[in-house]
């Protein structure tokens, strides 16, 4: 039913009842080119943005080999289908699927409403020893299709040199580094305190760096978690699975936090 038709119908009902009717690219480089219907007497539900709760993604609700651009909140950088990525069963931490980031993949998921408090971003990553090239995990405090963008976290996984690098210089060579782990799932964890403007990145439980959230990479950012970007940078396969963003505490154990959970699923 169209909005105008519904308004007339609802007004008539109210009158009969005698009732009143009570809305990467990398930092430092140029971006890549390139209801179901309810009962008839009820209005359709309004679509409103999700509030900041717990987001999670395990890629298991999608068909194996499915293109994720335009699905479950995922899209190629700048909303370009050419920068999407496929689900894969070649490696999976939770069966049957992970996402395979390779070649042109530059896969983005935006977030909204994360502007204060302490948040933990988790992703699990699998890098085969047979892969090659530098591949990136990126978090942005500002992301819009076509810009502007502002990077907060930019970690390069240099598969050729065997290093995980805090890649502020965008050269995948000169930043603080840790040894890269091949052929097994490794947890990437970023603890973000938007009120204190800090972040700490952990690789397999070992801290890689601690710095500001708004100034670590691009500088001049804002207190906001805007997007994740899984950027292949022409490297061969790097797999991600079991990702989450929550205000739960991951320290010596697990403490339950926000229970308003939601997940990316096939529309």
C-alpha positions as CSV (number, residue, x, y, z in Angstrom):
1,X,0.0,0.0,0.0
2,X,1.4,3.4,-0.9
3,X,2.0,6.0,1.8
4,X,-0.8,8.2,0.6
5,X,-3.3,5.3,0.4
6,X,-2.3,4.1,3.9
7,X,-2.7,7.6,5.4
8,X,-6.3,7.9,4.1
9,X,-7.2,4.4,5.3
10,X,-5.7,4.9,8.7
11,X,-7.5,8.2,9.1
12,X,-10.8,6.5,8.3
13,X,-10.2,3.8,10.8
14,X,-9.5,6.4,13.5
15,X,-12.6,8.3,12.8
16,X,-14.8,5.2,13.0
17,X,-13.3,4.3,16.3
18,X,-13.6,7.8,17.6
19,X,-9.8,7.9,18.2
20,X,-7.2,10.5,17.3
21,X,-4.3,9.2,15.1
22,X,-1.8,9.1,17.5
23,X,12.5,7.6,10.3
24,X,41.6,0.7,0.3
25,X,42.8,1.8,-0.5
26,X,45.7,2.6,1.8
27,X,46.2,5.7,3.9
28,X,48.6,8.0,2.1
29,X,47.7,6.7,-1.3
30,X,44.9,7.4,-3.8
31,X,41.8,5.2,-3.5
32,X,41.5,2.4,-6.0
33,X,39.9,3.1,-9.3
34,X,37.6,1.9,-10.4
35,X,9.0,-8.3,5.3
36,X,7.3,-9.9,5.0
37,X,4.1,-7.9,4.9
38,X,2.3,-7.5,8.2
39,X,-1.5,-7.5,8.7
40,X,-3.3,-5.3,6.2
41,X,-4.5,-2.9,8.9
42,X,-1.0,-2.1,10.1
43,X,1.5,0.2,8.4
44,X,4.8,-1.3,7.2
45,X,7.6,-1.2,9.8
46,X,10.0,1.7,9.5
47,X,13.6,0.8,8.5
48,X,15.9,2.5,11.0
49,X,19.7,2.1,11.5
50,X,20.9,-0.4,14.0
51,X,22.1,1.1,17.3
52,X,25.6,0.3,18.4
53,X,25.4,-3.2,19.8
54,X,27.4,-6.4,19.1
55,X,28.0,-7.0,15.4
56,X,29.3,-10.4,14.2
57,X,30.0,-12.2,11.0
58,X,31.0,-15.9,10.4
59,X,30.2,-16.1,6.7
60,X,28.3,-19.4,7.2
61,X,24.9,-18.0,6.3
62,X,26.0,-17.5,2.7
63,X,26.5,-20.0,-0.1
64,X,30.0,-21.2,-0.7
65,X,31.6,-19.2,-3.5
66,X,29.1,-16.4,-3.1
67,X,30.1,-12.8,-4.1
68,X,29.7,-10.7,-1.0
69,X,29.4,-7.3,-2.7
70,X,26.0,-6.0,-1.8
71,X,25.3,-8.8,0.7
72,X,25.1,-8.6,4.4
73,X,26.4,-5.1,4.6
74,X,29.5,-5.9,2.6
75,X,30.7,-4.1,-0.5
76,X,33.7,-3.4,-2.6
77,X,35.6,-0.2,-1.8
78,X,33.7,2.9,-3.0
79,X,30.7,0.5,-3.6
80,X,32.5,-1.0,-6.6
81,X,31.6,-4.6,-7.4
82,X,35.0,-5.3,-8.9
83,X,36.5,-5.0,-5.4
84,X,34.2,-7.6,-3.8
85,X,35.3,-11.0,-2.5
86,X,33.9,-14.6,-2.4
87,X,33.1,-16.9,0.4
88,X,35.3,-20.0,0.5
89,X,35.3,-23.4,2.1
90,X,39.0,-23.9,1.4
91,X,39.7,-22.7,4.9
92,X,37.1,-22.1,7.6
93,X,37.3,-21.5,11.4
94,X,33.6,-22.0,11.7
95,X,32.2,-24.3,9.0
96,X,31.5,-24.1,6.2
97,X,32.8,-20.7,5.1
98,X,35.3,-17.9,5.5
99,X,36.0,-15.0,3.1
100,X,38.9,-15.2,0.6
101,X,40.7,-11.9,0.2
102,X,42.9,-12.0,-2.9
103,X,43.7,-10.1,-6.1
104,X,41.4,-7.1,-6.5
105,X,39.5,-7.7,-3.3
106,X,39.0,-4.6,-1.2
107,X,36.1,-5.6,0.9
108,X,34.4,-3.0,3.2
109,X,31.8,-3.2,5.9
110,X,30.5,0.1,7.4
111,X,29.4,0.7,11.0
112,X,27.1,3.3,12.5
113,X,26.7,4.8,16.0
114,X,30.0,3.7,17.5
115,X,31.1,7.1,18.8
116,X,31.9,6.6,22.5
117,X,32.9,3.9,24.9
118,X,35.3,0.9,24.7
119,X,35.0,-1.5,21.8
120,X,36.8,-4.6,20.8
121,X,37.2,-5.6,17.2
122,X,38.0,-9.2,16.5
123,X,38.9,-11.0,13.3
124,X,40.4,-14.4,12.7
125,X,42.9,-14.7,9.9
126,X,44.5,-17.6,8.0
127,X,47.5,-17.1,5.8
128,X,48.7,-20.1,3.8
129,X,52.4,-20.5,3.5
130,X,51.9,-20.9,-0.3
131,X,50.4,-17.3,-0.6
132,X,52.4,-14.3,-1.7
133,X,52.4,-10.5,-1.5
134,X,51.4,-7.9,1.1
135,X,47.8,-7.9,2.3
136,X,46.1,-5.5,4.6
137,X,43.7,-5.3,7.6
138,X,42.3,-1.7,7.9
139,X,40.0,0.1,10.3
140,X,38.7,3.6,9.4
141,X,37.2,6.2,11.6
142,X,35.7,7.9,8.6
143,X,34.5,6.1,5.4
144,X,32.2,7.3,2.6
145,X,31.9,5.9,-0.9
146,X,34.0,8.3,-2.9
147,X,35.5,9.9,0.2
148,X,36.2,11.4,2.6
149,X,38.2,8.7,4.4
150,X,40.3,8.7,7.5
151,X,42.4,5.6,8.5
152,X,42.9,4.6,12.2
153,X,44.5,1.1,11.8
154,X,46.5,-0.1,8.9
155,X,48.3,-3.4,9.4
156,X,50.2,-5.0,6.6
157,X,50.8,-8.8,6.5
158,X,53.9,-9.1,4.3
159,X,53.7,-12.8,3.3
160,X,57.0,-12.6,1.5
161,X,59.1,-11.3,4.4
162,X,57.1,-13.1,7.1
163,X,56.3,-9.9,9.0
164,X,53.2,-8.3,10.5
165,X,53.8,-4.5,10.3
166,X,52.1,-1.5,11.8
167,X,52.1,0.2,8.4
168,X,51.8,3.9,9.2
169,X,54.3,4.6,6.4
170,X,52.2,2.6,3.8
171,X,55.4,0.8,2.7
172,X,54.8,-2.5,4.4
173,X,58.4,-2.5,5.6
174,X,59.4,0.1,8.2
175,X,56.9,0.0,11.0
176,X,56.9,-1.9,14.3
177,X,56.6,-5.6,13.4
178,X,55.9,-9.1,14.7
179,X,56.6,-12.5,13.1
180,X,53.8,-13.7,10.8
181,X,52.2,-17.0,11.5
182,X,51.4,-19.3,8.6
183,X,48.9,-22.1,8.1
184,X,46.8,-21.6,11.2
185,X,44.1,-19.3,12.4
186,X,45.4,-16.3,14.3
187,X,43.3,-13.8,16.2
188,X,43.5,-10.1,15.3
189,X,42.2,-8.0,18.1
190,X,41.9,-4.2,18.4
191,X,40.8,-2.7,21.7
192,X,39.5,0.8,21.0
193,X,38.7,3.4,23.7
194,X,36.9,6.2,21.9
195,X,36.6,8.3,25.1
196,X,40.3,8.2,25.8
197,X,41.3,8.2,22.1
198,X,43.4,5.0,22.3
199,X,43.8,1.7,20.5
200,X,45.9,-1.4,21.0
201,X,46.3,-3.9,18.2
202,X,47.1,-7.5,19.2
203,X,48.3,-10.3,16.8
204,X,47.8,-13.7,18.3
205,X,47.5,-12.1,21.7
206,X,50.8,-10.2,21.4
207,X,50.5,-6.4,21.3
208,X,51.8,-4.8,18.0
209,X,51.2,-1.2,18.9
210,X,49.3,1.2,21.2
211,X,48.5,4.7,20.0
212,X,45.7,7.2,19.4
213,X,42.6,6.2,17.5
214,X,42.1,9.5,15.7
215,X,45.7,10.2,14.8
216,X,47.6,7.0,14.4
217,X,47.5,6.7,10.6
218,X,45.9,9.6,8.7
219,X,45.7,12.1,11.6
220,X,42.9,14.5,12.2
221,X,40.3,11.7,12.6
222,X,37.2,11.5,14.8
223,X,35.9,9.4,17.7
224,X,34.0,7.0,15.5
225,X,34.4,3.4,14.3
226,X,33.4,3.8,10.6
227,X,34.4,0.7,8.7
228,X,36.6,-2.3,8.3
229,X,38.5,-2.8,5.0
230,X,40.0,-6.2,4.1
231,X,42.4,-5.2,1.3
232,X,44.2,-7.8,-0.8
233,X,46.5,-5.3,-2.5
234,X,46.9,-7.9,-5.3
235,X,48.2,-10.6,-2.9
236,X,47.0,-14.2,-3.1
237,X,44.6,-15.8,-0.7
238,X,44.3,-14.5,2.9
239,X,41.2,-15.9,4.7
240,X,39.1,-14.2,7.4
241,X,36.4,-15.7,9.6
242,X,34.5,-15.2,12.9
243,X,34.7,-11.4,13.0
244,X,33.0,-9.2,15.6
245,X,32.7,-5.8,17.1
246,X,31.5,-5.6,20.7
247,X,31.8,-3.9,24.0
248,X,32.7,-7.1,25.7
249,X,36.0,-7.3,27.5
250,X,38.6,-9.6,26.1
251,X,41.4,-9.5,28.6
252,X,42.2,-12.4,31.1
253,X,38.9,-13.9,30.2
254,X,35.5,-13.0,28.8
255,X,33.0,-10.7,30.5
256,X,29.5,-10.4,29.0
257,X,28.7,-7.0,27.8
258,X,26.0,-5.6,25.5
259,X,23.4,-8.3,24.7
260,X,21.7,-6.4,21.8
261,X,23.3,-8.7,19.2
262,X,22.9,-8.6,15.5
263,X,24.7,-10.3,12.6
264,X,25.3,-9.9,8.9
265,X,23.0,-12.3,7.1
266,X,21.8,-12.8,3.6
267,X,18.9,-10.3,3.1
